[in-house]
Amino acid sequence: MKTSVIIVCAGNSTRMGGVNKILLPLGERLVIGVTMLAFEKCESVREIVISAREADIPAIQAEAEAAGITKLKTCTVGGATRQESVINGVRQISKDTALVAVHDGARPLVKPEHIERAIHDAEVFGGAALGVPVKDTIKTVEDGLVTDTPPRKLLYITQTPQIFRRELYFEGIDFALEHGLDFTDDCQLVEAVGGKIAMTTGDYTNIKITTPEDIEIAELLLKRS
């Protein structure tokens, strides 16, 4: 199936002190360059659309050219929320796209083989998300008091990409817009309309760069890969 990837990187980077994390150096490239390269290497990926802050688009395009990215279709301006940014990206994908993959631009260490596995699962089930089992015991807390301890074997840390059949994902978007809902996770869109989503096991190195310490960790992990 033809897969279009929307890489979302329109956040304001408040936890990075205002520095845009996707434009930070990582190895021989910038963070966004490493992210794009992971999808560039995937045979199943047909095109990449970037949803970003308008001011960052020239730098992203320059990095794509420097990194030899051939699958970048376009860059579009993101919205006020993550969901709006994704929808802006969706508007740019090809009409014959079969699968829509959404990925955080600040997850540069995702492995191409895990992307391909998630694409396969999305073909089978209609939707798939990369994730890893929770290692720690999790408590639910209300007003400072523990209310429950969910079974750890049922809990996964959800990552990206999250991949869906086009028609199912569009149904989820329509539902959210019709009911004024704004989700922070793309799986929630599909869950809202009763879609099935496979949890494709990835690995713990697919971290999201959020704080200055994360870029140092990412550098170490990149050297090991």
Backbone hydrogen bonds, N-H to C=O, Kabsch-Sander energy under -0.5 kcal/mol:
donor,donor_aa,acceptor,acceptor_aa,energy
3,T,44,S,-1.2
4,S,99,L,-2.6
5,V,47,E,-2.6
6,I,101,A,-3.5
7,I,5,V,-0.6
7,I,49,V,-2.9
8,V,6,I,-0.6
8,V,103,H,-2.9
9,C,7,I,-0.5
9,C,51,S,-3.0
16,M,13,S,-1.3
17,G,14,T,-1.4
18,G,13,S,-2.3
19,V,16,M,-1.2
21,K,19,V,-0.7
23,L,20,N,-1.5
24,L,21,K,-1.5
26,L,29,R,-3.8
29,R,26,L,-1.8
31,V,24,L,-2.3
32,I,22,I,-2.7
34,V,30,L,-2.2
35,T,31,V,-2.2
36,M,32,I,-2.4
37,L,33,G,-2.1
38,A,34,V,-1.4
39,F,35,T,-1.0
40,E,36,M,-2.4
41,K,37,L,-1.6
42,C,39,F,-1.3
43,E,41,K,-0.6
45,V,42,C,-1.0
46,R,3,T,-2.8
46,R,44,S,-0.5
47,E,3,T,-1.2
48,I,71,K,-2.9
49,V,5,V,-3.2
50,I,74,T,-2.2
51,S,7,I,-2.7
52,A,50,I,-0.6
52,A,76,T,-2.5
53,R,9,C,-0.8
56,D,53,R,-1.4
57,I,53,R,-0.8
57,I,54,E,-0.9
60,I,56,D,-2.1
61,Q,57,I,-2.7
62,A,58,P,-2.1
63,E,59,A,-2.1
64,A,60,I,-2.4
65,E,61,Q,-2.0
66,A,62,A,-2.3
67,A,63,E,-2.2
68,G,65,E,-0.9
69,I,64,A,-2.8
73,K,48,I,-3.1
73,K,71,K,-0.7
74,T,48,I,-1.0
76,T,50,I,-3.3
78,G,52,A,-2.5
85,S,81,T,-2.1
86,V,82,R,-2.5
87,I,83,Q,-2.5
88,N,84,E,-2.2
89,G,85,S,-1.6
90,V,86,V,-2.7
91,R,87,I,-1.7
92,Q,89,G,-2.0
93,I,90,V,-1.3
97,T,94,S,-1.5
98,A,2,K,-2.2
99,L,2,K,-2.4
100,V,164,F,-3.1
101,A,4,S,-3.0
101,A,99,L,-0.5
102,V,162,Q,-2.6
103,H,6,I,-2.7
105,G,8,V,-2.9
107,R,104,D,-1.8
110,V,107,R,-0.8
114,H,111,K,-0.8
115,I,111,K,-2.0
116,E,112,P,-2.5
117,R,113,E,-1.6
118,A,114,H,-2.2
119,I,115,I,-2.4
120,H,116,E,-2.2
121,D,117,R,-2.1
122,A,118,A,-2.3
123,E,119,I,-2.0
124,V,120,H,-1.6
125,F,121,D,-3.0
126,G,122,A,-2.0
128,A,163,I,-2.5
129,A,198,A,-2.3
130,L,161,P,-1.8
131,G,200,T,-1.9
132,V,157,I,-1.8
134,V,155,L,-2.0
140,T,148,D,-2.5
142,E,145,L,-2.7
145,L,142,E,-1.7
147,T,140,T,-3.4
148,D,140,T,-1.2
154,L,151,P,-1.8
155,L,152,R,-1.8
157,I,132,V,-3.6
158,T,156,Y,-0.7
159,Q,130,L,-3.1
162,Q,102,V,-2.1
163,I,128,A,-3.4
164,F,100,V,-2.4
165,R,126,G,-2.5
166,R,98,A,-2.9
169,Y,165,R,-2.5
170,F,166,R,-2.6
171,E,167,E,-1.7
172,G,168,L,-1.8
173,I,169,Y,-2.2
174,D,170,F,-2.6
175,F,171,E,-2.1
176,A,172,G,-2.3
177,L,173,I,-2.6
178,E,174,D,-2.5
179,H,175,F,-1.8
180,G,177,L,-0.7
181,L,176,A,-2.7
188,Q,185,D,-0.8
189,L,185,D,-0.6
189,L,186,D,-0.7
190,V,186,D,-1.1
191,E,187,C,-3.1
192,A,188,Q,-2.1
193,V,189,L,-0.5
193,V,190,V,-0.9
194,G,191,E,-1.7
195,G,190,V,-2.6
198,A,127,G,-2.8
200,T,129,A,-2.6
200,T,198,A,-0.8
201,T,199,M,-0.6
202,G,131,G,-2.3
206,N,203,D,-1.3
207,I,205,T,-2.6
209,I,106,A,-3.0
209,I,207,I,-0.6
210,T,208,K,-0.7
214,D,211,T,-1.2
215,I,211,T,-0.8
216,E,212,P,-0.9
217,I,213,E,-1.9
218,A,214,D,-2.7
219,E,215,I,-1.8
220,L,216,E,-1.7
221,L,217,I,-2.5
222,L,218,A,-2.5
223,K,219,E,-1.8
224,R,220,L,-1.2
225,S,221,L,-1.1
